[in-house]
Structure formats: C-alpha cells, structure tokens
Amino acid sequence: MKNAIAKFLGLDKIQTETTNLFNEVVSLRDRAKSLELDNAKLRNALSILEDTDWDSIARDSIDYSDLAGSIDMYDLVGHLDNSDVAYHIDKSDLACHIDTSDIASELDIDEIMERADISIDTIAEQVAERIADREGLQHLVSEEIDAQGVGGVTTDAVESMIHTAIQQFADSLEVMVSAKLNYDK
C-alpha cells in the first residue's frame, strides 16, 4: 500500500530523481577530487620545470662536435655580414695574438715584389742615390781616417760605419717599399 500511495502522489519519481541526483553528486565529487589531484600534479610538474637549469642540461647534453658537423658552412656564410663581424673585433686585442715572425715566414718576397710591381734595380738605384746624397760610405770612412790618422782607424769604427750605412739603406728601402705598397692600394 505504501508503494501505491507513493506512486499516486508521485513520490516514487521524486525518490528516483533524488537517487539519481545523489549518484550524480557522488560522481561529481569523485571527479572534483581527481581534478584536484591532477591540478596538484600539474603544479608540482610546473615547479620542477621552473626550477630546472636548462642551460646546464643543454651544456651537458649537447655534443658540440656533432653539432658542428651538422652545420652547413656555405649556408652559414651566406647569412654572415662581414662588416658586422669586423665591427665587433677588438683590433688591439687581436694584435696581441699576432706573431709577426709567423706572418713574415709565410710571405714570399719575390711574389710580393712581382705583385707590387717593384723593381729591385730601381730600388737599388734610389738607395744608391740617397747614400750618395749623404755623401756615401767613402766620405764617412775618409772623415774617420782624417780624425784618427791612418793608424788610428779601428775595426770597431769601420764596423760602426758599415752598420750605420746598412741601417740607412734599410730605412730608405723600407720607406720606398711602404710608399709603393700604399700607392698601389
């Protein structure tokens, strides 16, 4: 009889709906707890990601020789602007690392003379003229002999005069070659 009265009043439908709603609330609570757990896991994962030093991982994980082997040099050079690279070079720092003797050992003087269109005969004539303008080595020796007498000329004095003449020759030669090289530029 109780069921018939509940049916007549529609309480059975309300009771079924209440049971369904209760089951749905329980299901939603379970989902909410699951989402809270997922949210906590996500926060934990984000915290780990934020605390990770990616630079050190990349530094330790990357094999630079493999990376360098994979770079297409022609493609890379196609994207470089020489003027930008040259702008960032510290000339004084670069000069500290250049050994002029190494550079000089790599130079072929005959090739330089040929490319610069320098005639050694012309240089020799100009040097001879300059030495002659300075009244030459003969005049220097004769002055030394006059000053000290014939017996007073020592090998050191002659050697000193020769070194002086050679230095003058080298200075003249350097000036002429430098002028010629700068003129051709």
C-alpha positions as CSV (number, residue, x, y, z in Angstrom):
1,M,0.0,0.0,0.0
2,K,2.8,2.3,0.8
3,N,4.1,1.9,-2.8
4,A,0.7,2.6,-4.3
5,I,0.3,5.9,-2.2
6,A,3.9,6.9,-3.2
7,K,3.0,6.3,-6.8
8,F,-0.2,8.1,-6.5
9,L,1.4,11.1,-5.0
10,G,4.4,10.9,-7.4
11,L,6.8,10.3,-4.6
12,D,8.4,7.4,-6.5
13,K,9.5,9.7,-9.2
14,I,10.9,12.2,-6.7
15,Q,12.7,9.3,-4.9
16,T,14.2,8.1,-8.2
17,E,15.3,11.6,-9.1
18,T,16.8,12.1,-5.7
19,T,18.7,8.8,-6.0
20,N,19.9,9.8,-9.5
21,L,20.9,13.3,-8.2
22,F,22.7,11.7,-5.2
23,N,24.6,9.4,-7.5
24,E,25.5,12.3,-9.8
25,V,26.7,14.4,-6.8
26,V,28.9,11.5,-5.7
27,S,30.3,11.2,-9.2
28,L,31.0,14.9,-9.4
29,R,32.7,14.8,-6.0
30,D,34.9,12.0,-7.3
31,R,35.7,14.0,-10.4
32,A,36.5,17.1,-8.3
33,K,38.9,15.1,-6.2
34,S,40.5,13.6,-9.3
35,L,40.9,17.1,-10.8
36,E,42.3,18.4,-7.6
37,L,44.9,15.6,-7.7
38,D,45.6,16.3,-11.3
39,N,45.9,20.0,-10.5
40,A,48.4,19.3,-7.7
41,K,50.4,17.0,-10.0
42,L,50.4,19.8,-12.7
43,R,51.6,22.4,-10.1
44,N,54.3,20.0,-9.0
45,A,55.4,19.4,-12.6
46,L,55.4,23.2,-13.3
47,S,57.5,23.8,-10.2
48,I,60.0,21.2,-11.3
49,L,60.2,22.8,-14.8
50,E,60.7,26.2,-13.3
51,D,63.5,25.0,-11.0
52,T,65.3,23.1,-13.8
53,D,68.5,24.7,-15.0
54,W,68.0,24.2,-18.7
55,D,71.3,25.8,-19.6
56,S,73.3,23.2,-17.7
57,I,71.2,20.4,-19.2
58,A,71.8,21.7,-22.7
59,R,75.5,22.2,-21.9
60,D,75.9,18.7,-20.6
61,S,73.7,17.0,-23.2
62,I,74.9,18.6,-26.5
63,D,77.9,17.1,-28.3
64,Y,79.4,20.2,-29.9
65,S,81.4,18.2,-32.4
66,D,78.2,16.5,-33.7
67,L,76.5,19.9,-33.8
68,A,79.4,21.5,-35.7
69,G,79.4,18.5,-38.1
70,S,75.8,19.2,-38.9
71,I,76.2,22.9,-39.7
72,D,76.3,23.7,-43.4
73,M,79.2,26.1,-43.6
74,Y,78.2,27.5,-47.0
75,D,74.7,28.3,-45.8
76,L,76.1,29.8,-42.6
77,V,78.5,32.0,-44.5
78,G,75.6,33.2,-46.7
79,H,74.0,34.7,-43.7
80,L,77.0,36.5,-42.2
81,D,77.6,40.2,-42.8
82,N,81.4,40.8,-42.8
83,S,81.1,44.4,-41.8
84,D,79.1,43.4,-38.7
85,V,81.7,40.8,-37.8
86,A,84.5,43.2,-38.4
87,Y,82.8,45.9,-36.3
88,H,82.8,43.7,-33.2
89,I,86.5,42.7,-33.5
90,D,88.8,44.5,-30.9
91,K,91.8,45.3,-33.0
92,S,94.1,45.9,-30.1
93,D,93.2,42.5,-28.6
94,L,93.6,40.8,-32.0
95,A,97.0,42.5,-32.5
96,C,98.2,41.0,-29.2
97,H,97.7,37.5,-30.6
98,I,99.5,38.1,-33.9
99,D,103.1,36.9,-34.2
100,T,104.8,39.0,-36.9
101,S,107.6,36.4,-37.3
102,D,105.0,33.8,-38.2
103,I,103.5,36.1,-40.8
104,A,106.8,37.1,-42.2
105,S,107.8,33.4,-42.6
106,E,104.7,32.8,-44.7
107,L,105.5,35.7,-47.1
108,D,107.2,35.1,-50.4
109,I,109.2,38.3,-51.1
110,D,109.5,37.5,-54.8
111,E,105.8,37.2,-55.2
112,I,105.2,40.4,-53.2
113,M,107.7,42.3,-55.4
114,E,106.1,40.9,-58.5
115,R,102.6,41.8,-57.4
116,A,103.6,45.2,-56.2
117,D,105.4,45.8,-59.5
118,I,108.6,46.8,-57.6
119,S,111.9,46.6,-59.5
120,I,114.8,45.8,-57.3
121,D,117.1,47.6,-59.7
122,T,115.0,50.8,-59.3
123,I,115.1,50.5,-55.5
124,A,118.9,49.9,-55.6
125,E,119.4,53.0,-57.8
126,Q,117.3,55.1,-55.4
127,V,119.1,53.8,-52.4
128,A,122.5,54.5,-54.1
129,E,121.3,58.0,-54.9
130,R,120.3,58.6,-51.3
131,I,123.6,57.2,-50.0
132,A,125.4,59.4,-52.5
133,D,123.2,62.4,-51.2
134,R,124.5,61.7,-47.8
135,E,128.0,61.7,-49.3
136,G,128.3,58.0,-49.1
137,L,130.2,55.5,-47.1
138,Q,133.5,56.6,-48.7
139,H,133.1,60.1,-47.2
140,L,132.3,58.6,-43.7
141,V,135.5,56.4,-43.8
142,S,137.6,59.3,-45.0
143,E,136.3,61.5,-42.2
144,E,137.2,58.8,-39.6
145,I,140.7,58.4,-41.1
146,D,141.3,62.1,-41.1
147,A,140.1,62.4,-37.5
148,Q,142.2,59.5,-36.2
149,G,145.0,59.3,-38.6
150,V,145.8,56.3,-40.8
151,G,147.0,54.2,-37.9
152,G,144.0,55.2,-35.7
153,V,141.3,53.5,-37.7
154,T,140.0,50.5,-35.8
155,T,137.8,47.6,-37.0
156,D,135.2,48.7,-34.5
157,A,135.0,52.2,-36.1
158,V,134.7,50.7,-39.6
159,E,132.1,48.2,-38.4
160,S,130.1,51.0,-36.8
161,M,130.2,53.0,-40.1
162,I,129.1,49.9,-42.1
163,H,126.2,49.3,-39.6
164,T,125.2,53.0,-39.9
165,A,125.2,52.7,-43.7
166,I,123.3,49.5,-43.7
167,Q,120.7,51.0,-41.3
168,Q,120.3,54.0,-43.6
169,F,119.9,51.7,-46.6
170,A,117.3,49.6,-44.7
171,D,115.4,52.7,-43.6
172,S,115.4,54.1,-47.2
173,L,114.3,50.7,-48.6
174,E,111.5,50.4,-46.0
175,V,110.2,53.9,-46.8
176,M,110.3,53.2,-50.6
177,V,108.6,49.8,-50.4
178,S,105.9,51.2,-48.0
179,A,105.3,54.1,-50.3
180,K,105.0,51.8,-53.3
181,L,102.6,49.4,-51.5
182,N,100.5,52.2,-50.2
183,Y,100.5,53.9,-53.6
184,D,99.1,50.7,-55.3
185,K,96.2,50.5,-52.9
